[in-house]
Amino acid sequence: MINILTDSTADIPKEVCETYRIETIPVYIQHNGKVYKDGEDIHPDMLFDAVRTTGLYPTTSAPPPSDFIKFFNKHTPSIYIGLSSQMSTTFRNAQLALKEMKNNTVDLIDSLSISTGYGQVVIQAAKWRNEGMDFKELGVRIRERIKQTRGIFILDTLDYVYHGGRCSTIEHLFSSLLKIKPFLHLRPDGTLGVLQKVRGSRKKALNALLAYFVKQVSKENIPEIFLTHYDCEEEAQFLAENIKSAVKPIEIHMTKVGCALSIHSGPYPIGIAYHVE
C-alpha cells in the first residue's frame, strides 16, 4: 500500500483522512510561551480567544527535519504533498529529512498551494491510490492536478497578516482606514496575489467572491469545489446556494480552516478551492 502523506495546513477533516487513509504531520503553533501541535491540542477558537485576552499574536513553525524523518519512516513507498514552498519552510524541512535518510521510496511534491487548495489534491491522490494506481503514475497525475488547482478567498482583516510579517505597515494602515476587504488568490508559482481590494462591507466582498467564481465556471469545466471557512456558516451556505442556482451541477464540500492558516488569515476567512478539467 502506497502511503499518502501531507501536513496539517491542508485542512483535511480528520474523518476524511481516516476514510481515505491519509496521514498528516502537524505544524507547530506558538503563543505566549507555549507550543502546540496544529489539529491535535489546539483549535482556532482557542487562538482567537487568547489573542483577545493577551493582545499577543501567535506564530507558526514548520515541523523540523527530525519530525519528518519519523514521519517518512515507512515500510512501503510514500508520496508527500506539502504546503507551498513559497510560503513556509515546511517543504524544505521535508527535503532535508529525506536527504538525511537517503530514502528513494518517498516522492516529495510541492503543492504550490495552501489549505484545501492542495487538500483537494491529497484527497484525489488517495482515491487514485485506492483505485490501484501505481507509484510512478500517481506522481505524474498528482503533478498534473496541481497545475489545474485554483484557490480564491477573502479576509475580514489584515491584522493577522500584518503581525505575521506578510504585509507592510502602510498596506495595513490604509486597509484599516478605508475598510478594505482583501480578495486574494493563489498564483501558479505558489505565492498569493491580490485579485481585488474590495472597499466597504463584508457582504460586498462576499458578492465579489461569488461573482468571480460564477464567471470562472462559465468559462471552465469545474466538477467540484471545497468551500472552506472558519465560523462563517451562514456565509458559506449563502455561497453554496447561489453557486448551485447560478451554474451547472457542481459538487460542494464544506470544510473548515485549521489553526495554521487561521493564524495568518485572522477570524472569519472564507474561500473556494477547486480544479479545472
C-alpha positions in Angstrom: 0.0 0.0 0.0 1.4 3.4 -1.0 1.3 5.9 1.8 -0.4 9.3 1.0 1.1 11.9 3.3 0.6 15.6 3.9 0.7 18.3 6.6 -2.0 19.8 8.8 -2.1 23.0 6.7 -4.0 21.1 4.1 -7.1 21.4 6.3 -8.5 17.9 5.5 -11.1 16.9 8.1 -10.0 14.0 10.4 -12.9 11.8 9.2 -11.8 12.2 5.6 -8.2 11.3 6.5 -9.5 8.2 8.2 -11.8 7.3 5.3 -9.1 7.6 2.6 -6.1 6.6 4.8 -4.2 9.9 4.6 -1.5 10.6 7.2 -0.8 14.2 8.4 2.2 15.7 10.1 1.3 18.7 12.4 2.6 22.2 12.1 3.6 23.9 15.3 1.8 26.8 16.9 3.5 29.2 19.4 1.6 31.6 21.6 2.5 33.3 24.8 5.4 31.0 25.5 3.5 27.7 24.8 3.9 25.4 21.9 1.0 23.4 20.4 0.5 20.9 17.6 -1.9 22.0 14.9 -5.1 19.9 14.9 -4.0 17.9 17.9 -4.1 20.1 21.0 -5.4 23.5 19.8 -8.1 24.9 17.5 -8.8 28.4 16.1 -11.4 29.4 18.8 -8.7 28.9 21.4 -6.3 31.0 19.4 -8.6 34.0 18.8 -9.7 34.0 22.4 -6.1 34.0 23.5 -5.3 37.0 21.2 -8.2 39.0 22.5 -7.2 38.2 26.1 -3.4 38.8 25.8 -3.1 41.1 22.9 -0.3 38.8 21.7 -0.4 37.3 18.2 0.5 33.6 17.7 3.1 32.3 15.2 3.6 29.1 13.3 6.7 27.0 12.7 7.3 24.1 10.3 7.9 20.6 11.6 11.7 20.1 11.9 13.5 17.6 9.8 13.6 15.2 12.8 9.8 15.1 12.8 9.8 14.3 9.1 12.4 11.6 9.5 10.0 9.8 11.8 7.0 10.6 9.6 8.7 9.2 6.5 10.0 6.0 8.2 7.5 3.6 6.4 7.9 0.0 5.2 6.1 0.9 1.9 6.6 3.7 -0.7 5.1 7.1 0.2 4.0 10.3 -1.6 4.2 13.5 0.4 2.2 16.5 -0.9 3.2 19.6 1.1 2.4 23.2 1.7 3.7 25.7 -0.9 7.5 26.0 -0.6 7.0 29.7 -1.3 5.1 30.3 1.9 6.8 28.1 4.5 9.9 26.2 5.3 7.8 23.0 5.8 8.6 21.6 2.3 12.3 22.5 2.7 12.5 20.6 6.0 10.9 17.6 4.3 13.6 17.7 1.7 16.3 18.0 4.3 14.9 15.0 6.2 14.7 12.9 3.0 18.3 13.8 2.1 19.5 12.7 5.5 17.5 9.4 5.2 18.8 8.6 1.7 15.3 7.1 1.1 14.4 6.5 -2.5 10.8 5.4 -1.8 9.4 8.8 -0.8 8.2 11.2 -3.6 8.1 14.8 -2.4 5.6 17.0 -4.2 5.4 20.8 -3.7 1.7 21.7 -3.9 2.3 25.4 -4.6 -0.8 26.0 -2.6 -2.4 26.3 0.9 -5.3 24.9 2.8 -7.8 22.9 0.7 -6.1 24.4 -2.4 -3.9 21.3 -2.0 -6.0 19.4 0.4 -8.3 18.6 -2.6 -5.2 17.1 -4.4 -4.2 15.0 -1.4 -7.8 13.5 -1.3 -7.8 12.8 -5.0 -4.3 11.2 -4.7 -5.7 8.8 -2.0 -8.7 8.0 -4.2 -6.4 7.2 -7.2 -4.2 5.1 -4.9 -7.2 3.2 -3.6 -8.2 2.5 -7.2 -4.9 0.8 -7.8 -2.8 3.4 -9.5 0.9 2.6 -9.2 3.6 4.8 -7.5 5.1 6.3 -10.7 1.7 7.2 -12.3 0.5 8.7 -9.1 3.4 11.1 -9.1 2.7 12.2 -12.6 -1.1 12.5 -12.1 -0.7 14.5 -8.9 1.7 17.0 -10.5 -0.8 17.4 -13.4 -3.6 18.0 -11.0 -1.6 20.7 -9.1 -1.4 22.7 -12.3 -5.2 22.5 -12.5 -6.0 23.7 -9.0 -7.2 27.2 -8.1 -8.0 29.0 -4.8 -9.7 32.3 -4.1 -10.6 33.7 -0.7 -11.4 36.9 1.3 -10.2 38.0 4.7 -12.0 40.1 7.3 -8.9 42.0 8.4 -5.2 42.4 7.6 -4.3 42.5 11.3 -3.1 38.9 11.4 -1.4 39.1 8.0 0.4 42.2 9.2 1.6 40.7 12.5 2.8 37.7 10.6 5.0 39.9 8.5 3.2 39.3 5.3 2.0 42.9 4.6 3.6 46.3 5.2 2.7 48.9 7.8 1.4 51.2 5.0 -0.8 48.4 3.5 -2.2 47.6 6.9 -2.9 51.2 7.8 -4.7 52.1 4.5 -6.7 48.9 4.5 -7.9 49.7 8.1 -8.7 53.3 7.3 -10.5 52.6 4.1 -12.2 49.4 5.4 -10.8 47.3 2.6 -11.5 43.6 2.5 -8.7 41.8 0.6 -9.8 39.4 -2.1 -6.8 37.1 -2.7 -5.9 34.2 -5.0 -3.2 31.5 -5.3 -0.8 32.2 -8.1 0.7 29.4 -10.2 4.1 29.9 -8.6 2.8 29.1 -5.2 2.5 32.7 -3.9 -0.5 34.8 -3.0 -1.8 37.6 -5.2 -4.5 40.3 -4.8 -7.4 39.9 -7.2 -9.4 42.9 -5.8 -9.3 45.3 -2.9 -13.0 45.5 -2.0 -13.8 48.7 -0.2 -16.8 48.6 2.1 -18.9 45.9 3.8 -18.2 42.2 4.2 -21.3 41.4 2.1 -19.8 43.4 -0.8 -16.6 41.3 -0.6 -18.6 38.1 -0.4 -20.6 39.1 -3.5 -17.3 39.8 -5.3 -16.0 36.3 -4.4 -19.3 34.8 -5.7 -19.3 36.8 -8.9 -15.7 35.9 -9.7 -16.3 32.2 -9.2 -19.5 32.1 -11.3 -17.6 33.8 -14.1 -14.9 31.1 -13.9 -17.5 28.3 -14.0 -19.0 29.9 -17.2 -15.5 29.5 -18.9 -14.1 26.3 -17.4 -15.3 22.8 -16.5 -15.3 22.7 -12.7 -16.9 19.5 -11.3 -16.4 20.1 -7.6 -15.4 22.8 -5.1 -14.2 22.9 -1.5 -16.0 25.8 0.3 -13.6 26.4 3.2 -14.1 28.8 6.1 -13.9 29.3 9.8 -17.0 30.3 11.8 -18.8 31.6 8.6 -21.6 29.0 8.4 -24.3 31.4 7.1 -22.0 33.0 4.5 -20.8 29.5 3.3 -24.4 28.5 2.9 -25.2 31.7 1.0 -22.3 30.9 -1.4 -23.3 27.3 -1.8 -27.0 28.1 -2.5 -26.1 30.8 -5.1 -23.4 28.7 -6.8 -25.9 25.8 -7.2 -28.6 28.1 -8.6 -26.2 30.0 -10.9 -24.2 27.3 -12.5 -24.5 23.8 -13.9 -24.5 20.8 -11.4 -21.4 21.0 -9.1 -20.4 19.0 -6.1 -19.8 21.2 -3.0 -17.7 20.1 0.0 -17.9 22.2 3.2 -14.6 22.3 5.2 -13.1 24.3 8.0 -9.8 26.3 8.2 -7.4 25.0 10.8 -5.1 26.8 13.2 -2.1 27.2 10.9 -4.0 29.1 8.3 -6.1 31.0 10.9 -3.0 32.5 12.4 -2.3 34.3 9.2 -5.8 34.9 8.0 -7.4 36.0 11.2 -11.1 35.4 12.1 -13.8 34.7 9.5 -11.7 33.6 6.5 -13.8 32.1 3.7 -12.8 30.8 0.2 -13.3 28.4 -2.6 -10.7 25.8 -3.7 -11.3 24.0 -7.0 -9.7 22.4 -10.1 -10.4 22.9 -13.7 -10.7 20.0 -16.2 
